[in-house]
Amino acid sequence: MPTVLTDPHDDRLADYVSLTDVALRRVLEPEGGLYVAESEKVIRRALAAGHRPRSYLMAARWLEDLEDVVAQAEAAGVPVYVGEPDVIEGITGFHLHRGALASMHRPVLPPVAEVVADARRVLVVEDVVDHTNVGAVFRSAAGLGVDAILVTPRCADPLYRRSVRVSMGTVFQVPWTRIDPWPGGVEVLRDLGFTVAALALADDAITLDELAADPPERLALVLGTEGDGLSRRTVAAADVTVTIPMAGGVDSLNVAAAGAVAAWALRLPPS
């Protein structure tokens, strides 16, 4: 049976404490080997991807909707904690209205070569620090047929709660890993048969239309940070620089929007 909790300081809920404190979670989640999944849809996608729960936290009214998940948890000996909304808010720092939270075991990231082994379209996300943007990139990638995503060492964590939520759980759907070192990883991708294209403004850039008209068989497209874009070293290391033609005096798009436009333009026909 689920365990009813009334004390927001209960030690059994340590995984869920101060979920809105970004600095705390950046240390606790990766080093503690956990991440937090929020909402019924996200939790179900994490479970479908084979991720293992450590515990669940939810309001009592969600027990019926998540009856099968709760039954599986009880059969596996995974604790299910139930609390009143004010108790949950006292623990997490926000009002939970999306069904439930799950503390999940963080999976071991696979090597780059394994993630891209069968890929033809890959996005590389360089040093994007906004978790919302990272989640949006994953959601667009999943919807537009990108085969894999690689994130650089300084990129925000795709398994941070906000990234997972914004992605609608597609961080569990699109294969991904970290590529380190970077931009030394450009050479790794080239050795694996990829043409590496930097999405950036440059005098010698070709347009996205030109690239899409005659695309390489295997393409890794690199997206840059929200403010400064791609580093000079990355642009110099890439095989080609690509720009999205713009109108209205606008020189660039938000990184997630740019990634979606490029993924759509370079999408492959259904197999």
N, C-alpha and C positions, 0 to 999 in steps of 0.2 A: 504494500500500500504506500502511496505517496506520504512523505513526511511533512506535516504542517509546521511551519516556523512562524514565530511571533517576534523574535529578537533579530533586528537587522545587523547586530554585531556577532551573530552566531559564527563560530570559526569554520563551520562546514561550508560557508558561503564565500570564502576568501576569493575564489576565482571571479566572483561577480562584483567585488567591491570597487566603487568609483570608476565605473566604465566610461564616464565622461572625462576623466583625467587622462589626457593623451600622453603626457610625460610618463605617468605611472604605467600605463598599459604598454608603452613601447618597450619598457624594461621587463615587466611581468610576463607578457604573453610569449614573446619568442624565447626568453631565457627559461620560463616556466614550462615550455613545451605545450602551450595551450593557445587556443583562440576561442572567441565567443561568437556563436551563431545566433542571430536574432530573427524571429518570425517563423511561423510554421513552414512557409515555403522554403526558406533558406535552410532550416534544419533538415527538412526532407531531402533537399538536394545534397546536403553534406552526407547524410546517411546513404543515399543512393550512390555516392562516389566512394563509399567504403570507409569514410572517416568514423572514428570511434568516439562515442560520447564519454565524458567523465562524470557529468551530472546534468540535470535539468532544473530550471527554476521557472515557475509559471504561476499565474493566478488560477484559482480553483475553477473559474468558468471556462478555462481552456482544456480541462481534463477530458471532456467529451470529444472535442475536435481532434485531440491528439491521443485518443484512446489506444490506437494501435502502437504508437510510439512509446507510450507509457508501458504498455504490456510487454513490448520488446525489452525496454529498459529493466523492468522488474525481473524478467526471465534471465537477463544477463547480469543482474546484481548491480545495475547502475542506479544510483540514488535519484529520486525525483522529489524536489522540494517545492512546496506550495505555500504561498503567502498572500496576505491581503495586499492590495495595490499600494497602500501607504508604506507597508513594510518593504516591498520590493523597491519602491522609489528611494527609500532610505538607504538601501544597500547599493543600488546601481547609480543613483544620481539622476535618473530620468523616469518618466512615467511610461511603463511598458504597456503598449496597446496593440502589439503585433503578434500576440499569442504566447510566446515563450522565449526563453533564453536557454542555450545549451553551451556548457563548457566542453570543448572538443579537444582531443589529443591532436597536436600539430603533426601532420605527416612529414616524413623525411623527404626533402626535395631531391628529385632525380637529377642526374647529370644532363647538361645541355644536349649532348649527342642523342641521348635517349628520348628527350622531349621532342626534338625536331626530326627524328629518324624518318618519319613518313610525311613530314610537313612540306607543303609547297608555298604557303603564305604564313609568314611569321611577323608579329609586331615586337619590336624592342622598345621598351619604355625606359628612357634615360632620365634618372634623377627627378622624376615627378614626385613632389612631396605632399601634394594634397590628396588625402584618402578618397575624397569624393571623385576626383578626376581618375584615379586609378580604377575605382569601381566602375565608372562610366566607360572607360576603355575596354574593360573585360566584357561588359554587357554588349557593347557594339561589336566587339570581336566575335562573341558567340552568335549574335544574330546575323552577322554578315559573312560567316564562313571562314574566319581566320583559324588556322590550324593550331597555332601555339603562340604563347606570349613569353618573352624573356624580359626580366626586370634587372636593372643594373644595381650594384651594391648600395647606392644611396637613394634608391627609389623607395617610396613609402610601401609599407607592408600590405600586400593584397589580402591578407587574412585579418587585418584590423577590422573591428566590428563595422565601422562606417563603410569601408571598402566593400566588405561582403554584402552589406545591406543594399548599397547603391547598385551593386552588380546583380542584384536579385538572385544571388547564389551561383552566378555563372563562373565565379572563380573556382568552383568545383567541377565545372564542365569543360572549360578550355585548359588544355595542358599548359603548365607554366613552371618556370624555375628561375633562379637568379643566374645571371651570366657574370662571372668574375674571373679575371680582372676585366675592366672596361676602361677605355675602348679597345684594349688588347683583344677582346672577344670578337672584334670584327674579323680578324684573321682566322679565328676558329670557325666562324660561320662560313667564311669563304672556302676554307678547307673542306667543309661539309657540303659544298656545292651550291651555296647561296650567293646570289648577287645582293649586295648590301646597299640599300638606298637610304640616304639621309633626307628627311623631310625638313627643309630649311630654305631660307632666303639666301640666294647667292647669284652673282652675275652670270655664272656658267651653268645655272640650274636648268633642267628641262622641266616642262610642265607635266602635271599628273596625267593630262590627256595623252601626251606623247609616250609616257611610260606605259599607260594602259593600252595604247594602240599596238605595242609590240613588247609585251611583258616577258621577263625571263621565266623559265620553268619553275625555278625556286627563288623566292624573293623574301628578304628580311628588310622590313621598313622600320626605320628608327625614328621615334617621336621624342621631342625634347621637352625641357622643363617649361613650366607655366610662364615664367618671366623672360629668361634669357634664351630660350630655345636650346638647340644642340650646342655642345662644346665645339670649339674650333678643331680640336684633335679628332673628334668623331667625324666631323664633316670632311676633314682631310683624309681620314682613313677609309671612308666609304667609296664604293665604286662609282656612284652617281649621286648627284644632289637633285632633289625633286621639289617643286613648289606647286601649290594649289593656286590657279589663277583667281584673282580676287577683283571685286568691283567696289564702288562707293568709297574709295580712298582707304579701305581697310587692308592692312598688310598681312594679317594672320588671323587664325581662328583659335579658340580654346583648344587645348591639346586633345581632349576627348572628342570634340567635334571634328577636328582635323583627322584624327585616327579613323573616325567613322566614315568620313567622306572618302578617304584614301582606300579603306577596306572595301567600300562599295564599288569604287571605280576599278579596283584590281581583283574583284571577286572572280572565282573560277566557275565555269558552268557546272551544273549538277552532274555527278558521275553516274 
